[in-house]
Amino acid sequence: SGINAEYGDGRAVLRSSIREFLCSEAMFHLGVPTTRAGTLVTSDTPVERDPNYDGHVIEEKGTVVLRIAPSFIRFGSFQICNAADDRTERPGPSYFQPQVLPILLDYTIKTLFPHIFNSAEITNNEDRYAAFFKEVVERTAVMVSLWQAYGFVHGVMNTDNMSILGLTIDYGPFGFLSEFSFDYTPNTSDKEGRYSYKNQPDMCYWNLEKLAEGISKQLPLARSKEILTQFWTVFNHHYNPKMRAKLGLMDEQEEDVDLIRSLLETMDKTGTDFNNTFRNLKLFTLRSSDSEPVRDEDFLDFILTQTCSAQALIERMEKPKVPLRQLYMLLSIAKQSPQLFMSLTGSDPSFIFEEIERLEVVREQTKHITPEKKLDSDRKEWTEWAAKYRRRLDGMVKNLASVDLGELRERRRVSMDSHNPKFILRNYMAQVAIEKAEKGDFSEVNRLLDLLREPFSEGIQYEEFGYDKRPPEHISCPSLSCSS
């Protein structure tokens, strides 16, 4: 077990603790590897926090979450003997005690990977460390494949937030996708989108590289890099079948990767709700022949209620990667003294000029966006994708002609309903529960917990709360800080 501590003073608050408690349980019941939340204990002890990093400090209730996991050893644990890096110029805390690292490594393998430690086929330390690293690579690839499939964005993927067991750990500024965007990140401080949805697999790979560097004296980099090449193979081995199941595809075809990619691209262009899109793909029915009439327009009518408005699209396109005030301040410094800019930011000023240019182009484009044009464009995009999907479904029925069509329909329905949750923990839902809990009413926390324990169920009736609906646009994907 572990205790949640953050903000540098060893204290957590009710707000962040409720979010972790609910999300870790939600992820577990979705089938995503995760730490668990055993208990949540709050008090009247005041804790000062600046939730949005905007200078507005508030008092909140100190709270403890009991985290449960086989271990809380992280990738960063193996960086304790690292030499000083170029950015911080600080070495690891045990830099002058290099003997600590093999002790930690052997302890980790013996305690958490006993099948490797006790294997009769492994006769030397290097092979043992290689087997350990290989399993960490595989577990991490499986974990992030499920993040991508369920639209979960972690928010802060540094080496200290990566579990050696491939568990989702350290729930801070996380978020489930609502309005889909490849670039979505819920973390207010992640201005460059380092930990965005699309970058999560790459960040896992990067973290594994850092782990490899940390243990390079025990496992040569040449060998760990060779093992690391398997990451994408393992990721695709789990991600593609999962996405195929979410689309209700009961056979495997080469074109499926392109179909999945084009679906996500369509969702990105139109700003469509991620979860509700997948849950309602079952509106496409299977037919016995190409001439049999179908009502694919039912899906099209539905999906157009799940896309973002013209105004939301404009705001998303015009959103600067750096706050405007800061952007123009940096622009002024870059023009007057590039050397000063470099010393302040540690980067070349070219990205500032590129961002200014990008915003000018985008603002010209958004002048022509109207609600009517947005709707017409969305209909066109979705009609084109629906035609691809219909061709794929018709081909599947032909490929599986030996299976009774009624049986195939039922198998597809059951499969889709068990891979596409009806309920996810949207951030606004957690916020409603938090606001009530801060007044002493934990009924919403308990209601959400019941809901998230059965995310795929049609049997839970909370329609009056709209938990399975697309959220109001102004709160669809709020940004959060690390103290959230």
C-alpha positions as CSV (number, residue, x, y, z in Angstrom):
1,S,0.0,0.0,0.0
2,G,1.0,3.6,-0.4
3,I,0.0,7.1,0.7
4,N,-0.8,9.8,-1.8
5,A,1.5,12.8,-1.2
6,E,1.9,15.8,-3.5
7,Y,2.7,19.5,-3.8
8,G,6.0,19.1,-1.9
9,D,4.5,19.2,1.6
10,G,3.5,15.5,1.8
11,R,-0.2,16.3,1.9
12,A,-3.0,15.6,-0.6
13,V,-6.4,17.3,-0.7
14,L,-10.0,16.0,-1.0
15,R,-10.3,17.2,-4.6
16,S,-7.3,15.3,-6.0
17,S,-7.9,12.3,-3.8
18,I,-11.5,11.8,-5.0
19,R,-10.3,12.0,-8.6
20,E,-7.6,9.3,-7.9
21,F,-10.0,7.1,-5.9
22,L,-12.7,7.2,-8.7
23,C,-10.3,6.9,-11.6
24,S,-8.2,4.0,-10.4
25,E,-11.3,2.0,-9.7
26,A,-12.8,3.0,-13.1
27,M,-9.6,1.8,-14.9
28,F,-9.6,-1.5,-13.0
29,H,-13.1,-2.3,-14.1
30,L,-12.3,-1.3,-17.7
31,G,-9.6,-4.0,-17.5
32,V,-6.7,-1.5,-17.6
33,P,-3.7,-2.4,-15.4
34,T,-3.7,0.0,-12.5
35,T,-3.0,0.6,-8.8
36,R,-6.2,0.4,-6.7
37,A,-7.7,2.7,-4.2
38,G,-8.5,1.0,-0.8
39,T,-9.8,3.9,1.3
40,L,-10.2,7.6,1.2
41,V,-9.9,9.4,4.6
42,T,-10.5,13.1,4.9
43,S,-10.1,15.6,7.7
44,D,-10.6,19.2,8.6
45,T,-6.9,19.9,8.4
46,P,-6.5,22.9,6.1
47,V,-4.1,22.6,3.2
48,E,-3.2,25.6,1.0
49,R,-3.2,25.0,-2.8
50,D,-3.1,27.0,-6.0
51,P,-5.1,24.6,-8.2
52,N,-4.7,26.5,-11.5
53,Y,-1.2,27.9,-10.9
54,D,-2.6,31.4,-11.3
55,G,-1.8,32.8,-7.9
56,H,-5.3,32.2,-6.5
57,V,-4.5,30.2,-3.3
58,I,-7.3,28.4,-1.5
59,E,-7.7,26.3,1.6
60,E,-8.8,22.7,1.1
61,K,-9.2,19.6,3.3
62,G,-6.2,17.4,3.8
63,T,-7.0,13.8,2.6
64,V,-5.3,10.5,2.4
65,V,-5.8,7.9,-0.3
66,L,-4.7,4.3,0.5
67,R,-3.1,3.1,-2.8
68,I,-2.8,-0.6,-3.3
69,A,-0.4,-2.3,-5.6
70,P,2.2,-5.2,-5.4
71,S,4.9,-2.5,-5.5
72,F,5.4,1.2,-6.2
73,I,8.9,0.8,-7.7
74,R,9.1,3.1,-10.7
75,F,11.3,3.6,-13.8
76,G,12.8,6.6,-11.9
77,S,13.9,4.3,-9.1
78,F,16.6,3.0,-11.3
79,Q,17.9,6.5,-12.1
80,I,19.2,7.1,-8.6
81,C,22.8,6.4,-9.6
82,N,22.7,8.5,-12.8
83,A,25.3,11.1,-13.5
84,A,24.3,14.8,-13.7
85,D,22.1,15.5,-16.8
86,D,22.5,18.5,-19.1
87,R,19.2,20.1,-18.1
88,T,19.3,20.1,-14.3
89,E,23.0,19.5,-13.8
90,R,22.1,17.4,-10.8
91,P,23.2,13.8,-10.3
92,G,21.0,11.0,-8.9
93,P,20.8,10.9,-5.1
94,S,23.0,7.7,-5.0
95,Y,25.5,8.7,-7.7
96,F,28.3,8.2,-5.3
97,Q,27.0,4.8,-4.2
98,P,26.8,2.8,-7.5
99,Q,26.6,-0.5,-5.6
100,V,23.0,0.4,-4.7
101,L,21.7,-0.1,-8.2
102,P,22.4,-3.9,-8.6
103,I,21.0,-4.5,-5.2
104,L,17.8,-2.7,-6.1
105,L,17.6,-4.5,-9.5
106,D,18.1,-7.9,-7.9
107,Y,15.6,-7.2,-5.2
108,T,13.0,-6.1,-7.8
109,I,13.5,-9.2,-9.9
110,K,13.5,-11.6,-6.9
111,T,10.4,-10.0,-5.3
112,L,8.2,-9.0,-8.3
113,F,9.5,-11.2,-11.1
114,P,10.2,-14.5,-9.3
115,H,9.6,-16.5,-12.5
116,I,12.6,-14.8,-14.0
117,F,14.8,-14.9,-10.8
118,N,14.1,-18.7,-10.4
119,S,14.3,-19.7,-14.0
120,A,16.6,-22.6,-14.6
121,E,17.1,-21.5,-18.2
122,I,18.7,-18.2,-17.1
123,T,22.2,-18.8,-15.8
124,N,23.8,-15.4,-15.6
125,N,23.0,-11.9,-14.4
126,E,22.9,-10.2,-17.8
127,D,20.4,-12.6,-19.2
128,R,18.3,-12.2,-16.1
129,Y,18.4,-8.4,-16.5
130,A,17.5,-8.8,-20.1
131,A,14.5,-10.9,-19.3
132,F,13.4,-8.4,-16.7
133,F,13.7,-5.5,-19.1
134,K,11.8,-7.4,-21.8
135,E,8.9,-8.0,-19.5
136,V,8.8,-4.4,-18.5
137,V,8.7,-3.3,-22.1
138,E,5.9,-5.7,-22.8
139,R,3.8,-4.7,-19.8
140,T,4.2,-1.0,-20.6
141,A,3.2,-1.6,-24.2
142,V,0.0,-3.5,-23.2
143,M,-0.9,-0.7,-20.6
144,V,-0.6,2.2,-23.1
145,S,-2.4,0.2,-25.8
146,L,-5.4,0.1,-23.5
147,W,-5.0,3.8,-22.6
148,Q,-5.3,4.6,-26.3
149,A,-8.2,2.3,-26.9
150,Y,-10.3,3.8,-24.0
151,G,-9.2,7.4,-24.6
152,F,-7.4,7.8,-21.3
153,V,-4.8,10.6,-21.1
154,H,-2.5,10.4,-18.1
155,G,-1.2,13.9,-18.2
156,V,2.3,13.6,-16.6
157,M,4.3,10.7,-18.0
158,N,7.8,11.2,-16.5
159,T,9.9,8.3,-15.3
160,D,8.7,8.7,-11.7
161,N,5.1,8.1,-12.9
162,M,5.9,4.9,-14.8
163,S,5.4,1.7,-12.8
164,I,7.9,-1.1,-13.3
165,L,4.9,-3.5,-13.3
166,G,3.1,-1.8,-16.2
167,L,0.4,-0.3,-13.9
168,T,-1.3,3.0,-14.4
169,I,0.0,5.0,-11.4
170,D,-0.1,8.5,-10.0
171,Y,-3.4,9.9,-11.1
172,G,-2.9,13.7,-11.3
173,P,-4.1,15.9,-14.2
174,F,-5.6,12.9,-16.1
175,G,-8.6,13.0,-18.4
176,F,-10.8,10.7,-20.6
177,L,-11.3,12.1,-24.1
178,S,-14.7,13.7,-24.7
179,E,-14.4,15.9,-27.8
180,F,-11.7,14.0,-29.7
181,S,-8.4,15.6,-30.5
182,F,-5.1,13.9,-31.2
183,D,-3.5,16.8,-29.4
184,Y,-5.6,16.7,-26.2
185,T,-3.8,17.0,-22.9
186,P,-5.6,17.7,-19.7
187,N,-2.5,19.1,-18.0
188,T,-2.5,22.9,-17.8
189,S,1.3,23.0,-17.6
190,D,1.9,20.8,-20.7
191,K,1.9,23.7,-23.2
192,E,3.8,21.8,-25.9
193,G,1.6,18.7,-25.7
194,R,4.4,16.5,-24.7
195,Y,2.0,14.1,-23.0
196,S,-0.9,14.5,-25.4
197,Y,-3.1,11.6,-26.4
198,K,-1.2,10.9,-29.7
199,N,2.2,11.1,-27.9
200,Q,1.5,8.6,-25.1
201,P,3.0,5.5,-26.8
202,D,6.1,7.5,-27.8
203,M,6.5,8.8,-24.3
204,C,6.3,5.2,-22.9
205,Y,9.0,4.3,-25.4
206,W,11.1,7.3,-24.3
207,N,10.7,6.4,-20.6
208,L,11.8,2.8,-21.4
209,E,14.9,4.3,-23.0
210,K,15.6,6.2,-19.8
211,L,15.2,3.0,-17.8
212,A,17.6,1.3,-20.1
213,E,20.1,4.0,-19.6
214,G,19.7,3.8,-15.8
215,I,20.6,0.1,-15.8
216,S,23.1,0.2,-18.6
217,K,26.0,-0.9,-16.3
218,Q,24.1,-4.1,-15.6
219,L,22.5,-4.5,-19.1
220,P,24.5,-3.1,-22.0
221,L,22.6,-0.5,-24.0
222,A,23.2,-2.4,-27.2
223,R,21.2,-5.3,-25.8
224,S,18.4,-3.3,-24.2
225,K,17.9,-1.3,-27.4
226,E,17.5,-4.5,-29.3
227,I,14.8,-5.6,-26.8
228,L,13.1,-2.2,-27.0
229,T,12.5,-2.6,-30.7
230,Q,9.8,-5.1,-29.7
231,F,7.8,-2.4,-28.0
232,W,5.8,-1.4,-31.2
233,T,5.2,-5.0,-32.1
234,V,3.7,-5.7,-28.7
235,F,1.7,-2.5,-28.8
236,N,0.2,-3.2,-32.2
237,H,-0.4,-6.8,-31.2
238,H,-2.8,-5.6,-28.4
239,Y,-4.0,-2.3,-29.8
240,N,-5.2,-3.5,-33.2
241,P,-7.3,-6.4,-32.0
242,K,-8.8,-4.2,-29.3
243,M,-9.8,-1.5,-31.8
244,R,-11.1,-4.2,-34.2
245,A,-13.3,-5.5,-31.4
246,K,-14.5,-1.9,-30.6
247,L,-15.6,-1.6,-34.3
248,G,-17.4,-5.0,-34.2
249,L,-15.1,-6.6,-36.7
250,M,-15.2,-10.4,-36.2
251,D,-12.5,-11.2,-38.7
252,E,-9.1,-9.7,-39.5
253,Q,-8.2,-7.8,-42.7
254,E,-5.2,-5.7,-43.7
255,E,-7.4,-2.7,-44.4
256,D,-8.5,-2.6,-40.7
257,V,-5.5,-0.4,-39.6
258,D,-6.4,2.2,-42.2
259,L,-10.1,2.0,-41.2
260,I,-9.2,2.6,-37.6
261,R,-6.9,5.4,-38.4
262,S,-9.4,7.1,-40.7
263,L,-12.1,6.8,-38.0
264,L,-9.8,8.7,-35.5
265,E,-9.0,11.3,-38.2
266,T,-12.6,11.9,-38.9
267,M,-13.3,12.2,-35.1
268,D,-10.4,14.7,-34.9
269,K,-11.6,16.8,-37.8
270,T,-15.2,17.0,-36.6
271,G,-14.5,17.1,-32.8
272,T,-16.7,14.1,-32.1
273,D,-17.2,12.6,-28.7
274,F,-14.8,9.6,-28.4
275,N,-16.7,7.2,-26.2
276,N,-20.1,7.7,-27.6
277,T,-18.8,7.2,-31.2
278,F,-17.6,3.7,-30.4
279,R,-20.5,2.8,-28.2
280,N,-23.0,3.6,-31.1
281,L,-21.2,2.0,-34.0
282,K,-23.6,-0.9,-33.3
283,L,-26.2,1.2,-35.1
284,F,-24.7,-0.2,-38.2
285,T,-26.4,-3.5,-38.8
286,L,-25.2,-6.6,-40.7
287,R,-27.0,-7.6,-43.8
288,S,-27.2,-10.7,-45.9
289,S,-26.4,-9.1,-49.2
290,D,-25.4,-5.8,-50.7
291,S,-28.9,-5.2,-52.0
292,E,-30.6,-5.5,-48.6
293,P,-31.6,-2.1,-47.4
294,V,-30.0,-0.8,-44.2
295,R,-30.5,2.4,-42.1
296,D,-26.9,3.7,-41.8
297,E,-28.4,7.2,-41.7
298,D,-29.5,6.4,-38.1
299,F,-25.8,6.5,-37.2
300,L,-25.2,9.6,-39.2
301,D,-28.1,11.4,-37.6
302,F,-26.8,10.4,-34.2
303,I,-23.1,11.2,-34.8
304,L,-23.9,14.7,-35.9
305,T,-25.3,15.4,-32.4
306,Q,-21.9,14.4,-31.0
307,T,-19.7,16.8,-33.0
308,C,-18.4,20.0,-31.6
309,S,-19.9,23.4,-32.6
310,A,-18.3,25.8,-35.0
311,Q,-17.3,28.1,-32.2
312,A,-15.6,25.2,-30.3
313,L,-13.7,24.3,-33.5
314,I,-12.6,27.9,-33.9
315,E,-11.4,28.1,-30.3
316,R,-9.5,24.8,-30.6
317,M,-7.8,25.9,-33.9
318,E,-6.9,29.4,-32.5
319,K,-5.7,28.1,-29.2
320,P,-2.0,29.1,-28.9
321,K,0.6,26.5,-27.7
322,V,1.8,29.2,-25.4
323,P,-0.5,31.7,-23.6
324,L,-0.8,34.8,-25.8
325,R,0.6,37.2,-23.2
326,Q,3.6,35.0,-22.7
327,L,4.0,34.4,-26.4
328,Y,4.3,38.0,-27.3
329,M,6.6,38.6,-24.3
330,L,8.9,35.9,-25.6
331,L,8.6,37.2,-29.1
332,S,9.8,40.6,-27.9
333,I,12.8,39.0,-26.1
334,A,13.6,36.8,-29.1
335,K,13.7,39.9,-31.4
336,Q,15.8,42.0,-29.1
337,S,18.2,39.4,-27.7
338,P,18.2,35.9,-29.1
339,Q,21.0,35.0,-26.7
340,L,18.9,36.1,-23.7
341,F,16.0,34.1,-25.1
342,M,18.2,31.0,-25.3
343,S,19.4,31.4,-21.7
344,L,15.9,31.9,-20.4
345,T,14.2,29.0,-22.3
346,G,17.0,26.7,-23.2
347,S,15.6,26.5,-26.8
348,D,15.9,28.2,-30.2
349,P,13.5,31.2,-30.7
350,S,12.4,29.8,-34.1
351,F,9.4,28.0,-32.5
352,I,8.0,31.4,-31.3
353,F,8.1,32.8,-34.9
354,E,6.6,29.6,-36.2
355,E,3.8,29.7,-33.7
356,I,3.0,33.4,-34.6
357,E,2.9,32.4,-38.2
358,R,0.7,29.5,-37.5
359,L,-1.8,31.6,-35.6
360,E,-2.0,34.1,-38.4
361,V,-2.8,31.4,-41.0
362,V,-5.3,29.8,-38.6
363,R,-7.1,33.1,-38.0
364,E,-7.5,33.6,-41.7
365,Q,-9.0,30.1,-42.0
366,T,-11.4,30.5,-39.1
367,K,-13.0,33.6,-40.7
368,H,-14.8,31.3,-43.1
369,I,-16.2,28.8,-40.5
370,T,-19.9,29.1,-39.8
371,P,-22.3,26.7,-38.1
372,E,-23.9,25.8,-41.4
373,K,-20.5,25.1,-43.1
374,K,-19.3,23.1,-40.1
375,L,-22.4,20.9,-40.2
376,D,-22.1,20.3,-43.9
377,S,-18.4,19.5,-43.5
378,D,-19.1,17.1,-40.7
379,R,-21.8,15.3,-42.6
380,K,-19.5,14.9,-45.6
381,E,-16.6,13.6,-43.4
382,W,-18.8,11.1,-41.6
383,T,-20.7,10.0,-44.8
384,E,-17.3,9.1,-46.4
385,W,-16.2,7.1,-43.4
386,A,-19.5,5.4,-43.0
387,A,-19.3,4.1,-46.6
388,K,-15.8,2.6,-45.8
389,Y,-17.2,1.0,-42.7
390,R,-20.3,-0.4,-44.6
391,R,-18.0,-2.0,-47.2
392,R,-16.0,-3.6,-44.5
393,L,-19.0,-5.0,-42.7
394,D,-20.5,-6.4,-45.9
395,G,-17.1,-8.0,-46.7
396,M,-17.0,-9.5,-43.2
397,V,-20.4,-11.1,-43.7
398,K,-19.2,-12.7,-46.9
399,N,-16.0,-13.9,-45.3
400,L,-17.9,-15.5,-42.5
401,A,-20.7,-16.9,-44.7
402,S,-20.5,-20.3,-42.8
403,V,-21.7,-18.6,-39.7
404,D,-25.5,-18.0,-39.3
405,L,-26.2,-14.3,-39.8
406,G,-28.4,-14.1,-36.7
407,E,-25.6,-15.7,-34.6
408,L,-23.0,-13.3,-36.1
409,R,-25.2,-10.3,-35.3
410,E,-25.5,-11.4,-31.7
411,R,-21.8,-12.2,-31.3
412,R,-21.0,-8.8,-32.7
413,R,-23.4,-7.0,-30.4
414,V,-22.1,-8.7,-27.3
415,S,-18.5,-8.1,-28.3
416,M,-19.0,-4.4,-29.0
417,D,-20.9,-3.9,-25.8
418,S,-18.1,-5.5,-23.8
419,H,-15.4,-3.4,-25.4
420,N,-17.1,0.0,-25.6
421,P,-18.1,1.3,-22.2
422,K,-21.3,3.1,-21.7
423,F,-19.8,5.1,-18.8
424,I,-16.4,6.6,-18.4
425,L,-15.2,9.0,-15.7
426,R,-15.5,12.4,-17.5
427,N,-13.8,15.2,-15.6
428,Y,-17.0,17.2,-15.1
429,M,-18.6,14.2,-13.5
430,A,-15.8,14.0,-11.0
431,Q,-16.0,17.7,-10.4
432,V,-19.7,17.6,-9.5
433,A,-18.9,14.8,-7.0
434,I,-16.0,16.8,-5.5
435,E,-18.1,20.0,-5.0
436,K,-20.7,18.0,-3.1
437,A,-18.1,16.1,-1.1
438,E,-16.5,19.3,0.0
439,K,-19.8,20.2,1.6
440,G,-19.9,16.9,3.4
441,D,-22.2,15.1,0.9
442,F,-20.5,11.9,-0.6
443,S,-23.6,10.6,-2.3
444,E,-22.3,11.5,-5.7
445,V,-19.0,9.9,-5.1
446,N,-20.8,6.7,-4.1
447,R,-23.1,6.9,-7.1
448,L,-20.2,7.3,-9.5
449,L,-18.3,4.5,-7.9
450,D,-21.3,2.2,-8.4
451,L,-21.5,3.3,-12.0
452,L,-17.8,2.9,-12.8
453,R,-17.8,-0.6,-11.4
454,E,-20.1,-1.7,-14.3
455,P,-18.9,0.5,-17.1
456,F,-20.3,-1.7,-19.9
457,S,-23.7,-2.3,-18.4
458,E,-27.0,-1.3,-19.8
459,G,-28.7,-2.3,-16.6
460,I,-27.6,0.7,-14.6
461,Q,-30.3,3.4,-14.9
462,Y,-28.9,6.9,-14.3
463,E,-30.4,8.5,-17.4
464,E,-31.6,11.5,-15.4
465,F,-28.0,12.4,-14.6
466,G,-26.9,12.2,-18.3
467,Y,-23.7,10.2,-17.4
468,D,-23.7,8.5,-20.8
469,K,-24.3,11.7,-22.7
470,R,-21.9,14.0,-24.4
471,P,-21.1,16.7,-21.8
472,P,-21.9,20.3,-22.2
473,E,-19.4,21.8,-24.6
474,H,-17.9,24.4,-22.2
475,I,-16.8,21.6,-19.8
476,S,-16.2,18.7,-22.1
477,C,-12.4,18.5,-21.5
478,P,-11.3,20.8,-18.7
479,S,-7.6,21.3,-18.1
480,L,-6.1,20.4,-14.8
481,S,-3.0,21.0,-12.8
482,C,-0.7,18.5,-11.1
483,S,-2.5,19.2,-7.8
484,S,-5.8,18.2,-9.4
